[in-house]
Amino acid sequence: MKAQVVIQIVYPQPVEQVWKAITDKEAMKIWYFDIPDFQAETGRSFDFYEPGGKNEYHHFALVQQVIPYKKLKHSWANPSHSKGISVLTWELEQLDAGTQVTLTHEGLENLADGGDAFLPENYEKGWNEILHKSLKSYLNNI
């Protein structure tokens, strides 16, 4: 069974501010993850761990598509726990009310060999926390 998480939210900020928040590694460090080798360029790979310094979950990603101010798409793997690969897509659309962000994390069934921590409902909970709290708070305070 194919598993994915789709979350859509509108932020009052213009698309340029939201794009910078999701592609600037210094901004990302504040609200998302510390990813020192991140670059929003197709073909670039990056690694990171969860916050807190435990370094229990190694994340590896490869940037697949970049359309400035519109789309950032990359793979999402946890090689320390799973042999599978999923895909994360951030899509931005400028609206009169601000910027609509649609986050789609698909292929979560590929991570099932990682155990309970990799269940789709855990990704849904995590992405909701990140988009509705962390990114929202960051954008409201810049």
C-alpha positions in Angstrom: 0.0 0.0 0.0 1.4 3.4 -1.0 1.7 5.8 1.9 2.1 9.6 1.8 1.5 12.7 3.9 0.2 15.9 2.3 -0.1 19.1 4.4 -1.3 22.4 3.0 -1.0 25.7 4.9 -1.2 29.4 4.0 1.3 31.8 5.6 0.7 35.6 5.4 4.2 36.2 4.2 5.2 36.7 0.6 6.6 33.7 -1.4 10.1 35.2 -1.3 10.3 35.0 2.5 8.9 31.5 2.6 11.3 30.3 -0.1 14.2 31.7 1.8 13.0 30.0 5.0 13.0 26.6 3.3 16.2 27.0 1.3 18.6 29.1 3.4 20.6 26.8 5.6 21.0 29.5 8.3 17.3 30.1 8.4 16.6 26.4 8.4 18.9 25.9 11.4 16.4 28.1 13.4 13.1 26.4 12.6 13.9 23.0 10.9 17.2 21.1 11.0 20.8 22.1 11.0 22.0 21.0 7.5 25.5 22.5 7.0 25.9 21.0 3.5 22.5 21.9 2.1 22.3 23.7 -1.2 19.1 24.1 -3.2 20.7 22.9 -6.4 19.6 19.9 -8.4 22.0 16.9 -8.0 23.3 18.1 -4.6 23.2 15.7 -1.7 23.0 16.5 2.0 23.1 14.7 5.4 21.7 15.7 8.7 20.6 14.3 12.1 17.6 15.1 14.3 18.0 18.0 16.7 19.4 17.4 20.2 22.8 15.9 19.4 21.9 12.2 19.9 22.6 11.6 16.2 20.3 8.5 16.3 18.6 9.1 13.0 20.9 9.7 10.0 19.0 11.5 7.2 20.3 11.5 3.6 18.8 13.4 0.7 19.5 14.2 -2.9 18.0 17.3 -4.5 15.9 16.2 -7.4 14.2 19.5 -8.6 14.5 23.2 -7.8 12.1 25.8 -9.3 12.9 29.0 -7.4 10.0 30.3 -5.4 7.8 27.4 -6.5 9.2 23.9 -5.8 11.9 22.1 -3.9 11.9 18.3 -4.3 14.4 15.8 -2.8 14.8 12.3 -1.7 14.5 11.4 2.0 16.3 8.3 3.3 17.3 7.1 6.8 20.2 4.8 5.9 21.0 4.1 9.6 17.5 2.4 10.0 16.0 1.7 6.6 17.0 0.6 3.1 14.1 2.5 1.6 13.9 5.9 -0.1 11.0 8.4 0.0 10.5 11.7 -1.7 9.7 15.1 -0.1 8.3 17.9 -2.2 7.7 21.5 -1.0 5.4 23.5 -3.4 4.8 27.2 -3.0 2.1 29.3 -4.5 1.7 33.1 -4.1 -1.9 34.0 -3.2 -3.5 37.3 -2.3 -3.5 36.2 1.3 0.2 35.2 1.3 1.9 31.9 0.4 0.3 28.5 0.2 2.7 25.7 1.0 1.9 22.2 0.1 4.3 19.6 1.5 4.0 16.1 0.1 6.0 13.2 1.6 5.5 10.2 -0.6 6.8 6.7 -0.7 6.7 6.3 3.1 5.9 2.6 2.6 9.5 2.2 1.5 10.7 3.1 5.0 8.6 0.4 6.7 11.7 -1.8 7.4 12.9 1.0 9.8 10.3 0.0 12.4 7.6 1.9 14.3 9.4 5.2 14.3 9.0 5.3 10.5 5.2 4.8 10.4 3.3 7.2 8.1 1.4 8.6 11.1 4.6 9.6 12.8 5.7 11.5 9.7 2.3 13.2 9.6 2.6 14.2 13.2 6.2 15.5 12.7 5.4 17.5 9.5 2.3 19.0 11.1 4.4 20.1 14.1 7.1 21.6 11.7 4.7 23.4 9.4 2.0 24.6 11.9 4.4 25.5 14.7 8.1 25.8 13.9 7.9 27.3 10.4 4.9 29.4 11.3 6.6 30.8 14.4 9.8 31.5 12.5 8.0 33.4 9.7 6.0 35.4 12.2 9.2 36.5 13.9 11.4 37.5 11.0 
